[in-house]
Amino acid sequence: MKIGRITCLTVAVVLLLSALTGCGGSDDRRIIRIGHNQSTEHPTHIGLTAFAEYIEENLGDKYVVEVYPSELLGSQTDMVQLTQTGAIDFCVASNAILETFSKNYEIFNLPYLFASEEAYHAVMDDETITDKLFKSTEKAGFEAVTWLDAGTRNFYTVKTPIESPADLKGLKIRVQQSPTNVEMMRLLGGSATPMGFGDVYTALQSNIIDGAENNELALTNNGHGDVCKYYSYDMHQMVPDILIGNYNFLSQLSPEERAIFDEGFDIVNRVEREEWTKAVEAAKDKAANEQGVEFLYPDQEPFVEACMPLHETVLQNNPEIQPIYDAIQEYNEMYGQ
């Protein structure tokens, strides 16, 4: 798969300007470039900035870390490819993109996989579960180094409050462009309408769709709460974003350097999660008090029961993820709602 010509030119210009202005001519420190698709106010950027500061504090005689937000280095797909080749060193990738390199990532797209946010966090923090998965893309030229919280995905609608699967009947709901999400909507009785995220606001405003599904930040950061007045916590998905690094770069670090980088990855995770909690609280406050959004808390069990056939189908088609699935169920028993 080739990166688009325009994207290549954009990246070339950005990297050239960085080379000319980022360091003095006599500075022979290695520049580490990290790309992501969020704004500078987003928890992802704040976490990566903390990582950059930590690396420069401890290895500043050798490395300079540059963080590029807002798709300055291209789309997520472009950045993954650039990380593969080593043109950049790290990027934040969606689970859906990584699924194209390792089918095992599809487990996180399963609806109602986690019984609670506590179970979700416990699973993602358990290296006996994630380590093999994170390293499964080494042959593709990169490995996952940590995960980032993207919250819970829930339904939000313009006119109809969603308090049971029956309320979704006949509604056109925007979903991510994946077969799993389309099948989820079919099982729940709604009509899946896959489309790019940038088109959602206009589609809601013009009644092309009746609602969408995403985390709370979509209500405020993207203005969806100006149109949608009901947000229902069915918690159908908890899908992490993943920070990936170029495999050759990581494998060439000395043991001492790798230990510092690993601590830096832990800092990214910790800071991003702390900032995510703050961002969600702020988004809920704004949505409720400024946009007039009503938050609903339906019984999750009918939604879960409706989607169980999808679990069975995915596990049958990809038996390699069964051990991961079983380990997740153990955490669900410990941290169930």
N, C-alpha and C positions, 0 to 999 in steps of 0.2 A: 504494500500500500504506500503510495507516494504522498508526501505532504504537498499541499497546493502551492503553486508558484508564488502567489501573493503572500502566503504565510511565510514561505522561505525568505522572501525579500524583506518582510517585516522583521523576522527574527535576525536576519543578517545585519540590518540597520541597527536594531537595538543592541546587539552584541558588539558591533563596531563602535557605537557611541560609548558603550560601557568600557571597552578597551581603551578608548581615547581619554575618557574623563574619570573613570572609576579609580584609577591608580596612577601614581606618578610614573614617569618614564623609567626610573631606576628601580621601581618596585617590582621584585620578581616573585611576589606572593601569588599563589594559585587562587584564581577567582572561582568560587563555587556559586553556580546560578540555580535558583529555585523559582519555578513558575506555578501560578495557580490562577483560578478564574474568579476570585472574589474581590470585593473592594478592600481598601486599606482599613476600613472600620470593622471588617468581619472578623469573628474569632479565629478563623484560619490564618489570616494575615498577622494577627497579634501573636499567635502561637509561633509562627515561623520567624517573626522578628525576634522573639525571645530566644529561639534557637540560634539565629545569626549572632546575637549578642554574646551568647554563651560560647560559641565556637571561637569567636574573635578574642574573647577574654582569655581563653585557654590555649588557643593555637594561632593567635593573631600574628605571630612572626612568620607564619607559613601560609595562612589562608585569609581571604577576604570573601565574605558571604553577601551576595546580592539577591534580594527577594523581589520578584516581578509579579505584581498583582494584576487583576482585571484583564486576563488573557493577553497581556502585552507580548507574550511569546507564542500566541496562537491559542486555538481551542484546546480542550483537555486531550482530545485525540491526538492533535499535533504535538502537544507537550510530552505525551507518553512516548511517541515515536522519537522525539528529540532526546528524551532520556535514554531510550534504548541505544541510540547511536553514540551517546556521550556528548552531543552538542550542548546539552545542559545536564546538570548533575542530579537534580531532584524535581519532582512535580507532584501535585495533588491530583489523584485520579479517582473517578467515580467507580463504584463497584461494577456497574454495567460494562464499562470499558475493559476492566480487568478480566471480566468473564470471557472476553474474546481470546485471552491468552491462557487462562486456566479455567476450565469449566467448573471447577470446585467453588469458584466465587459465586455461582448462581444460588448457593444455599441462602445467602443473605437477602435475596429477592423474594424468598418465600413469605407470603402474608401470614401474620400471626405466628411467626417463628419463635418470638420471645414473649414470655408471660408478663414481663415487666421491664422497665428501664434498668432496674437493678440486675436482673438476669442478663440483659444485653451487655451491660458494662462488665459484669463478672466474666462472661464468655470472652469478650474481646481482650480482657486483661490476662487471660489464661494462656500462657505461651505454649502449653502442651496441646492446645487446640489450634492456635493461630500460627505457630512456627512453621509447620509443614506447608500450610496454605501460603504464608507470606513468601516462602522460598520456592514455591512451585513455578515461578516465572523466571528463574535464573537463566535458563537456556534462551529465553527471549531477550536477555540483556539487562534485566532489572530485577530488584527484589523489593518487597514492601518492608518498610522500616518502622512504621507505627500507624495507628488508626486515629481518625478524627471523628468526633461526635457530630452527627448531622440531625440529631433529635429523632422524634417520632413523626411518621407521616399519618395524617388524619384527613377525613373528608371535610370540605367546606363548600357551602352552597349559597346560591343567591336568595332563594325563596323558601325552600323546603328543608326544615330541620331533619337531620338524619339521626334517628334514635333506634332504628332496627334495620336489618337488610331490606325489609319490605318498603321502607321509605326511599330506597334507591331505584325502585322499579320505574322504568320509563325515563329516568334521568340520564342525560348525557354528561359524563364525567371525564374531564381531561386526566389522562394517565401518562406516565413515562412510556417511551416507545420501546416496549419489550413484550414478548409473548406472555410472560408470566403475569404482568399487570392486566393485560387484556383478558386473560382467562380468569383472573381474580374478579374482575368486574362482572363477567358472565355468570360466575358462580354466585355472586352477591345480588344478581338481578338487575344491575344497572347496564348502561350502554357505554362501553369504553370508547373514548375519543383521544387517540394518541396525537400529540402535537408538540412542537418545540416549546420550551418554557417561555420564551420571549413573546409568543403569540397568545398566551393565556389571558392576559388582562383584557385585550381587545375582544377576544372570544366571549369572555364573561360579560363584558359591557354590552355587546351586541346580541346577547342571548343565543349565540351559536352553541354554547355549552351551558349547562345548568350548575356546574360546580367543578371542583378540582380536588386534588389531594396533595398535601405537602406539610412541611412544618410551620410553626407559628410565624417565622420570620417572613414567609411569603405574604402574609396579611399586611405587614407594615412596610418592609423594604421594597416590595414589589407592588404595593397598593391594592392587593386583591381584597383586603378588608373594606375598601371603599365601595365594593360591589357586593361581596358575599357577606351576609349578616349572621350566618350560622356556622360554627366550627365545632365538629363532633369528634371527641376523643375516642375513636374506635381503635386507634394505635395499630393499624394494620401492617406497618413496616417500620423497622429500625435498621437502616442501611448505612454502614459507615463509609466515610470517605477514607482514602488510603494515601499516605505519603510514600512514594516509591523513589528509589535511588538507583543510579547506574551501577550495574554489577561490577564492571571493571574498576571503577573508581573506589567502590567500597572494599573490594578484595585486595586493592593495593595499599590500603591504609595499614600502618603498623599496628600491632596489638594495643599499644598505648594510645594511639590516635583513635582507633576504633572504639575503645572504651569511652573516650571523651565524646565521640559522635553518638554512641548509644545513650549516654546520659543526656545529650542534646535532644535526641528523639523522644526520650521520656519527658523532657521539658516541653516540647511541642505538644505532646498529648495532654499533659497536665494543665498547661496554660490555656490551650484551646477549649478544653472541657469546662474550666472555670469561667472563661469568657462566654461560652455557649449558654451556660446556666443564667448568667446575667442578661444576655441578649434575649433569651426566651421570656424572662420575667418582664423585661422592658417592652417587648413586643406585645405580650398579653395585656399589659396595662394600657398601652396606646390603643390597641384594637378595641378593648372594652370601653374605654373612657373617651376616646376621640373618634373612633370609626363606628361605634355602636354595634360591635360584634358580640353575639351571645355565645358563650361556651357551654357545650353540652357534654354529658358524661354517660353515654348509653351502656347498657349491659353488653359486654364484649362477647359473651359465650355464643349467641346466635351467629355472629359474624365468623367466629372461629370454626364452628361446626360446618358452616356453608363452604369454607375453603379447605377443609381437610382432604377432599379428593385430589386437590392440586399437590399437596404434600406427597401423597402416595404416588402420583404420576411422576413427579420429579425424582423421587428416590428410586423408583423402578428404572428410570431412564439413565440415572447416574448413581449406581450403587456405591461408588467410591466415597460419596459424601455421607453415607450412612453413619460411620463412626462419629463424625462431627455432629450430625443431627442428634445422635444418642447422647453425646456429651452435653449438648445444649438442653436436652430434656431434663438432665440431672440438675442443671442450674435452675431450670424453670420450676422444678419441685421445691428447691430451696428458697427461691425468690419470687414465687407466684404472687399474684395480686391478692 
